[in-house]
Each structure stands twice: as C-alpha cells, then as structure tokens.
Amino acid sequence: MTVARRRLLLSGVMAGLGATLPGGVLVPRRAQAQDPFSFGLTPVFLDSDIELLHELQTYLSEAMGREVSLIKRRTYQEITALLLSGELDAAWICGFPFVQHADRLALVAVPLYQKQPLYQSYLIVPSDRSVDSWEGLQGDIHAFSDPDSNSGYLVTATLLAQHDLTPAQFFSKTFFTYGHRNVIRAVGSGLAQSGSVDGYVWDVMSEREPDLVSRTRVLRRSELLGFPPIACLRNNHDSDGIATLTQALVAMASSDRGKKILGILQLDGFSVEPETTFAGIAQNYALVQLKGG
C-alpha cells in the first residue's frame, strides 16, 4: 500500500472519530456537540396535535440552547420505564408513578393550573343518569384511564379502600382506556356507566368539545392533589441539562412562544415546588397497597 493510500485511509478514520485540533489532538465526535435532550411525554398531555408538539419542541430547543427530542408513548408505564432506565433525560409523568419511585425520581417543575400546582380527579357518569353519590355506582362497568394514573385510577381506588373495598369488589367490570379523553368518550357513549378522569382534562374539554363532554356530568370531585409533574432521575437532578430545563419551563410564561403553548394547554405556567406537594398521593398509594387494591 502506498504512503498516499495510507494517509487517505487514516484521514477517513480520523474523520469518523472526530475533529483534530492544531497539534494533532483528537476531539471525539460526541464532545463536539451535545446529544439531543430527550423529553418524554405521557397521556397526561391534553393534546397531541402536531402544532403543539412542534411549538413545545421549538421552544425548549431555543430556551435550552440545544436540540430537544420529544418522546411519546401510549402508557405511563412505558415512559416511566424509559426514565428509570436513563433513556430519557426528563419526562412529564403523573404524580402516581412519581411517588411509586420516589427513591429514584426528583422533581424538575410542576405545572400551574388555575394558579396552583394542584388538580382534582372526577368521578363522571352519563349526564342523564339519576345517581347522586358514589355508592350508587356499585355494580357498574367502570372506565379507568391508566393503572399508573393518579386521577384516572388511584383516587377512586383510594376512595374504595377507605371503605374496605377494591375496584374488583365494587364494580362488575373495569377497563383501561389509556387516555383521559377516552374515559370521557366511553362514558358519554354508554360504553361505560361511570369513569375516573383527570378533572383538568374534563374541564378543558368541556370548552373545546362541549358536545362530547355535555353527555357526561361530574358526580364527585376529589381533594386537591399534586398536578402531574416533570421529573428526572434523582442522581441527575443537579446536572446542567436539568438546570437548563427547569429555567426554560419556569420562563415559559415570559415568552411569546411559551405563552402560546400555555394557552393551548390552558396552564398558567410552571414552578419549582417541594416534593411534599405529592404527599397526599403518597398517602393514598400507601393505603391502597395496605388494602390490597
């Protein structure tokens, strides 16, 4: 092999590895630019339309000064598993998986809904059904949102556990719709006789899809509980990437694009909150575990 040929092959290998600084120092390709920041989204999201996702990705990328990749999955469990395995840098999850993995997860920021980092779970029934208390739902076909949803499962399971009951004992049949909007559709269409749903989603949908939501009514509102948060691995909480994400989220209400995103979501902003915000959910989880629900 000629000297020229050797130099050509070597230059190709070096190009694949990275750039060479003056003096022959090789800089690995990975160090030349940051990898995309991976941000997971679950069905806690009110909308999954292209405009919203584009605006969110663009805002975060610009505010963080690096590429942001949005990762969506159908269930809470899938996103939580990716977060726990380190395949996601952060994720918008639910308060229930947050307290389930409190030893490994830390808060990044919490959305503000109606000026508070709190929301409620609703028990809903068809609008024309004559029932006035949750006890009247015994024997129902009941729609839950997700087995790892606070508002779409845990709150109702807790209510029953407080009366020494489980969902399997109280309802004749239950099923998961894997989406709060789908719970509303199931109850509104008669597929389910009652359902457990995120009150924030029901309230916003009552304005956006009044024909659908008007087929249902709220039978019971829960106490206020921690709004589905943005979380990261606890051992990654002090990293530069998480600090930058926190700053971007808190500053969202101060930019035009951020205000547009918040307007679509009908949120007031994001704030940094103590983990005690989710103490109520943690207590509910402990009770349901104790009662075998």
C-alpha positions as CSV (number, residue, x, y, z in Angstrom):
1,M,0.0,0.0,0.0
2,T,1.4,3.4,-1.0
3,V,2.1,6.2,1.6
4,A,-0.6,8.3,-0.1
5,R,-3.1,5.5,0.2
6,R,-2.3,5.0,4.0
7,R,-2.8,8.8,4.6
8,L,-6.1,8.7,2.8
9,L,-7.4,5.8,4.9
10,L,-6.1,7.3,8.1
11,S,-7.8,10.6,7.4
12,G,-11.1,8.8,6.9
13,V,-10.8,7.0,10.2
14,M,-10.0,10.3,12.0
15,A,-13.0,12.0,10.4
16,G,-15.2,9.2,11.7
17,L,-13.9,9.6,15.2
18,G,-14.0,13.3,15.4
19,A,-12.1,16.5,14.7
20,T,-8.4,17.2,15.0
21,L,-7.3,20.3,16.8
22,P,-3.9,22.0,16.0
23,G,-1.1,19.9,17.4
24,G,-2.9,16.7,16.4
25,V,-5.2,16.5,19.4
26,L,-8.3,14.4,18.6
27,V,-11.7,15.7,19.9
28,P,-14.2,12.8,19.9
29,R,-17.3,13.5,17.8
30,R,-19.6,13.1,20.8
31,A,-17.8,16.0,22.5
32,Q,-18.2,18.4,19.6
33,A,-21.9,18.8,20.0
34,Q,-24.4,17.9,22.8
35,D,-26.6,14.9,22.2
36,P,-30.3,15.8,21.9
37,F,-32.0,16.3,25.3
38,S,-34.7,13.6,25.5
39,F,-38.0,14.7,27.0
40,G,-40.8,12.1,27.5
41,L,-44.5,12.8,27.2
42,T,-47.3,10.6,28.5
43,P,-51.1,10.7,28.0
44,V,-51.2,13.3,30.8
45,F,-50.9,15.6,27.9
46,L,-54.2,17.2,27.0
47,D,-53.4,17.3,23.3
48,S,-51.0,15.5,21.0
49,D,-51.6,17.6,17.9
50,I,-48.7,18.4,15.6
51,E,-48.8,22.2,16.2
52,L,-48.5,21.8,20.0
53,L,-45.6,19.3,19.8
54,H,-43.8,21.5,17.2
55,E,-44.2,24.6,19.4
56,L,-43.0,22.8,22.5
57,Q,-40.0,21.2,20.8
58,T,-39.0,24.5,19.2
59,Y,-39.4,26.5,22.5
60,L,-37.4,24.0,24.6
61,S,-34.7,23.7,22.0
62,E,-34.3,27.5,21.8
63,A,-34.6,28.1,25.5
64,M,-32.1,25.4,26.4
65,G,-29.7,26.1,23.6
66,R,-29.6,22.5,22.3
67,E,-31.7,20.1,20.3
68,V,-34.6,18.6,22.3
69,S,-36.2,15.3,21.2
70,L,-39.8,14.7,22.3
71,I,-40.6,11.0,23.0
72,K,-44.2,10.0,23.2
73,R,-45.6,6.7,24.4
74,R,-49.1,5.3,25.0
75,T,-48.9,4.4,28.6
76,Y,-47.4,5.9,31.8
77,Q,-45.5,2.7,32.4
78,E,-43.6,2.9,29.1
79,I,-42.4,6.4,29.7
80,T,-41.6,5.8,33.4
81,A,-39.6,2.7,32.4
82,L,-37.6,4.8,29.9
83,L,-37.0,7.4,32.5
84,L,-35.9,5.0,35.2
85,S,-33.5,3.2,32.8
86,G,-31.8,6.5,31.9
87,E,-33.0,6.5,28.3
88,L,-34.8,9.8,28.9
89,D,-33.3,12.9,30.5
90,A,-36.7,14.0,31.9
91,A,-40.4,13.3,31.4
92,W,-43.8,14.8,32.0
93,I,-45.3,12.0,34.1
94,C,-48.1,11.6,36.7
95,G,-48.0,12.0,40.4
96,F,-48.7,8.3,41.0
97,P,-45.5,6.9,39.3
98,F,-43.6,9.8,40.9
99,V,-44.5,8.6,44.4
100,Q,-44.1,5.0,43.4
101,H,-40.5,5.7,42.5
102,A,-39.8,8.5,45.0
103,D,-36.4,7.0,45.9
104,R,-35.2,7.3,42.3
105,L,-37.0,10.3,40.9
106,A,-36.8,14.0,41.6
107,L,-39.0,17.0,40.7
108,V,-37.9,19.3,37.9
109,A,-41.0,21.5,37.8
110,V,-44.8,21.4,38.3
111,P,-47.4,22.9,36.0
112,L,-49.7,25.6,37.4
113,Y,-53.4,25.1,36.8
114,Q,-55.7,27.9,38.0
115,K,-52.6,29.4,39.7
116,Q,-51.9,26.3,41.7
117,P,-49.7,23.2,41.3
118,L,-52.8,21.1,42.0
119,Y,-55.7,19.5,40.3
120,Q,-58.6,17.1,41.1
121,S,-59.9,13.7,40.0
122,Y,-63.5,13.5,38.9
123,L,-65.9,10.6,39.0
124,I,-68.2,11.1,36.0
125,V,-71.4,9.5,34.8
126,P,-73.7,9.9,31.8
127,S,-75.5,13.3,32.1
128,D,-78.9,11.7,32.1
129,R,-78.2,9.1,34.8
130,S,-80.0,9.6,38.1
131,V,-77.4,8.8,40.7
132,D,-76.3,11.2,43.4
133,S,-73.5,9.5,45.3
134,W,-70.5,7.3,44.5
135,E,-72.2,4.4,46.4
136,G,-74.7,4.3,43.6
137,L,-72.0,3.2,41.2
138,Q,-71.8,-0.2,42.8
139,G,-72.0,-2.9,40.1
140,D,-71.1,-0.5,37.3
141,I,-68.9,-1.1,34.2
142,H,-66.3,1.5,35.1
143,A,-63.7,3.1,32.8
144,F,-60.3,3.9,34.3
145,S,-57.6,5.9,32.4
146,D,-54.4,4.0,33.2
147,P,-53.3,1.7,36.1
148,D,-50.5,4.2,36.9
149,S,-52.7,7.3,36.8
150,N,-53.5,9.2,40.0
151,S,-56.7,10.8,38.8
152,G,-57.6,8.0,36.4
153,Y,-57.2,5.2,38.9
154,L,-55.6,5.8,42.3
155,V,-58.1,8.3,43.6
156,T,-61.0,6.0,43.0
157,A,-59.1,3.0,44.4
158,T,-58.3,5.1,47.5
159,L,-62.0,6.0,48.0
160,L,-63.0,2.4,47.9
161,A,-60.1,1.3,50.1
162,Q,-61.3,3.8,52.7
163,H,-64.4,1.6,52.8
164,D,-62.5,-1.7,52.8
165,L,-63.4,-2.3,49.1
166,T,-61.4,-2.8,45.9
167,P,-62.4,-1.9,42.4
168,A,-62.8,-5.6,41.6
169,Q,-65.2,-6.0,44.5
170,F,-67.2,-2.8,43.9
171,F,-67.6,-2.7,40.1
172,S,-68.9,-5.5,38.0
173,K,-66.3,-4.8,35.4
174,T,-63.4,-2.3,34.8
175,F,-61.3,-1.5,31.9
176,F,-58.5,1.0,31.0
177,T,-58.9,3.4,28.1
178,Y,-55.3,4.7,28.2
179,G,-56.3,8.3,27.9
180,H,-58.5,10.7,29.9
181,R,-60.3,11.8,26.8
182,N,-61.1,8.2,26.1
183,V,-62.7,7.8,29.5
184,I,-65.0,10.8,28.7
185,R,-65.8,9.2,25.3
186,A,-66.5,5.8,27.0
187,V,-68.9,7.3,29.5
188,G,-70.5,9.7,27.0
189,S,-71.2,6.9,24.5
190,G,-72.5,4.4,27.1
191,L,-69.6,2.0,26.8
192,A,-69.1,2.6,30.5
193,Q,-71.6,3.5,33.1
194,S,-69.1,5.6,35.1
195,G,-65.5,6.7,34.8
196,S,-62.5,8.1,36.7
197,V,-60.9,11.1,34.9
198,D,-58.5,13.9,35.2
199,G,-60.5,17.0,36.3
200,Y,-58.2,19.4,34.4
201,V,-58.8,17.4,31.2
202,W,-62.6,17.3,31.7
203,D,-62.7,21.0,32.4
204,V,-60.7,22.0,29.4
205,M,-62.5,19.5,27.1
206,S,-65.9,20.9,28.3
207,E,-64.9,24.1,26.5
208,R,-63.2,22.5,23.4
209,E,-65.6,19.6,22.8
210,P,-68.8,20.6,24.6
211,D,-71.0,18.2,22.5
212,L,-69.0,15.3,23.8
213,V,-68.5,16.4,27.4
214,S,-72.1,17.5,27.8
215,R,-73.1,13.8,27.6
216,T,-71.3,13.4,31.0
217,R,-71.5,15.1,34.3
218,V,-69.3,15.2,37.4
219,L,-70.6,13.1,40.3
220,R,-67.7,13.6,42.7
221,R,-64.7,15.8,42.8
222,S,-61.6,14.7,44.8
223,E,-59.5,16.7,47.1
224,L,-56.7,18.8,45.5
225,L,-53.6,16.8,44.7
226,G,-50.2,17.5,43.1
227,F,-50.5,18.2,39.3
228,P,-48.7,15.7,37.0
229,P,-45.1,16.9,37.3
230,I,-41.9,16.9,35.1
231,A,-39.4,14.6,36.7
232,C,-35.9,13.3,36.2
233,L,-33.6,10.7,37.8
234,R,-32.6,11.8,41.3
235,N,-28.9,11.3,40.6
236,N,-29.2,13.5,37.5
237,H,-31.1,16.4,39.2
238,D,-28.1,18.6,39.7
239,S,-26.9,18.3,36.1
240,D,-26.6,21.3,33.8
241,G,-29.2,19.9,31.4
242,I,-31.8,19.6,34.2
243,A,-31.0,23.1,35.5
244,T,-31.4,24.5,32.0
245,L,-34.7,22.6,31.5
246,T,-36.0,24.0,34.8
247,Q,-35.1,27.5,33.8
248,A,-36.8,27.1,30.4
249,L,-40.0,25.8,32.0
250,V,-40.2,28.5,34.6
251,A,-39.6,31.2,32.0
252,M,-42.2,29.8,29.6
253,A,-44.8,32.4,30.7
254,S,-42.5,35.2,29.8
255,S,-42.1,34.5,26.1
256,D,-44.5,34.7,23.2
257,R,-44.0,31.1,22.1
258,G,-44.2,30.0,25.7
259,K,-47.5,31.8,26.2
260,K,-48.9,30.2,23.1
261,I,-48.0,26.7,24.4
262,L,-49.5,27.5,27.8
263,G,-52.6,28.9,26.1
264,I,-53.1,25.7,24.2
265,L,-52.7,23.7,27.4
266,Q,-54.7,26.2,29.4
267,L,-52.0,26.3,32.1
268,D,-50.6,29.3,33.9
269,G,-47.0,28.3,33.8
270,F,-44.5,26.1,35.6
271,S,-42.9,26.4,39.1
272,V,-40.4,24.7,41.3
273,E,-42.3,23.0,44.1
274,P,-41.3,20.9,47.1
275,E,-41.9,17.2,47.0
276,T,-44.4,17.5,49.8
277,T,-46.8,18.7,47.1
278,F,-47.3,15.0,46.4
279,A,-47.7,13.8,50.0
280,G,-51.4,13.3,49.5
281,I,-50.8,11.0,46.6
282,A,-48.2,9.1,48.5
283,Q,-50.6,8.6,51.4
284,N,-53.3,7.3,49.0
285,Y,-50.8,4.9,47.4
286,A,-49.8,3.6,50.9
287,L,-53.5,3.0,51.8
288,V,-54.4,1.2,48.6
289,Q,-51.3,-1.0,49.0
290,L,-52.4,-1.8,52.5
291,K,-55.9,-2.7,51.5
292,G,-54.7,-4.8,48.5
293,G,-56.4,-2.5,45.9
